[in-house]
Amino acid sequence: MKVCGTVFKYGNDVDTDVIIPARYLNTSSATELAAHCMEDIDKEFVHKVKPGDIMVAGDNFGCGSSREHAPIAIKTSGIALVIANSFARIFYRNSINIGLPILECPEAVAAISAGDTVSCDLAKGVIVDETTGRTFTAEPFPPFIQNIIDKGGLIKSISKN
């Protein structure tokens, strides 16, 4: 799977309450969650994000509560990939479970700027900052996890339909 989009960049310790504020957790609508994604840290995010865009962040992205609303809001907003220095453990697994591609690559995070155009071959873990021409390599997921992500999440990957 290959993705290419414009970068939205955030810092360290972006928690699930910032990704999707708790006041919106009374809905299970992915579209409603996406409409409020990142609004407490970036009011313009939902107005600027386009399908295929990429989110880049520092350490411990997705820390906080264990709710899967956060990766659902990010994915449904149009983000095709999150690249971070590191992810909170539960957010990491929730992202795989709902089919949100994520990669850890501190070198890319340090070099990529907000607004850059970035492409990524998820199967190979190759990240290219198309704006600067720099290339980075992240550890790709093994094929069985890539299959889960490619199919849109764990449930869809095991569904007989």
N, C-alpha and C positions, 0 to 999 in steps of 0.2 A: 504494500500500500504506500502510495506517495501523496504527500500533501504540500501545499504551497500557499502562503498567506502573509498578511501584514501582522507585525508583532505588537502585542500589548504587553508591557513589561511592568512587573511589580517587585517589591523587595522581599525581605525575609519574614517568616512567621505569618504569612497570610492565612488567617484561620477561617474555618467554615462559617463563622458568624459574619465575616466580611464578604465571603463569597456569596452566601445567600443569608441575609439577615433573618434572625429567628422570628420576627414578626410576620414572615411570609410562609412559615412552615405548616400552616393550617390547610395548605393545598397539596394535592398530589399531582396537579397538572404541571407537566414538564414545561409547557409553554409559559404558564404563569410564573414559575420559578425563574425561567430564563429572562423574563421581562424585568426582574429585579436583581439579576446577577451583577455582582461587584458594585452595586450602587452606593454603598457606604464608603468605598475607597476611590471610586472613579465614576462619577455621575454620568459621564458621557459614554461609558463603555457600551451600554445597550443601544445607543444611537449610532455608534460607529462600527461595531463589530459586524463582520460579514462572514458568510459561510466559508470555511476553509482557513480562517485566521488562526494565529498561533499565540499562545500565552507563554510568557517567559517569566520565571520568578526565582528568588533566592532559595535560602534554606528552609526546610520544614514546611513546605507548601501544603496547605490543607490540614493543619493542626487544629485541635479543638475537638468538637463533638464527632461522634461516629456516623452521623447521618449521611446517607448517600444522596441527599438533596443537592449537596455542593457539586459533585461531579456531573450530576444530571443537569443542573442549571448551566454549568460551563458548556457541556456538550450541546445542549439544546439551543444555547445562544448562538452557536455557529463555530465555536472553537474546535479545530480539527486535531490539535496537539497541544499538550502542555509540556514545556521543557523547564526543569528546575534543577537547582543544586541537589536538593533532596526533597522527599515527600514524607509527610506523616504516614505512618504504617497503615492506618485504617483507610485514609484517603487513597493511598496507593492501591489497596485491594478493591475498594469500592469503584475506582476508576476502571480497573480491569473488568469487574463484574458488570458494569453498565456500558462497556465498550468505548471508553474515552482513552485514546492513545496518550501515553505519558513517557517521557524519557528523562533520565538524569544525566546531565552533562555540564559540570561547572565551568569548563572552558568556554562553551557556547554561551552560557548565561553571562559570563564576564564580558564577552566581546559583542554580543548582539544588543542593539539599541531599540528602544520603542520606535515604531514606524518603519523599521527595516522590513524588507521582504525576505522571507526565509522559506526554503524548501527542505523537505526531509523524505528520505527513503526509509520508512519504518522497519522494513525487513532487514535492512543492512545497518541501520542506526547512523546513517550518514546525514548530517545536518549541514546545509549550505546557506550562508548569509548571502543572498543574491545581491544585496546592496553593496557589500564590501568585497565579495568574492572569497571570503574565508570559509574553510571547510572544517568540520568537527566530527568526531566519531563518538557515539554513545553506545553502550552495550545494548543491543537489541534484545527483545523478548525472545524466548525460545519459540519454535513453531506452534506448539500447542496453545500458548498464551496469545500469540499473534492471531491464531484462528479464532479465539474467543473475541478479541477486539475487532477483527475483520467482520465477524458475523453480527456485531452490534451488542455483544455482552454475553454473559454466562448462560442465561436462560435461553436466549436465541441460538446459542451455539449447540445446545443439547436438545432443542425442540425438534420433534419429528415433522413439524409442519413446514 
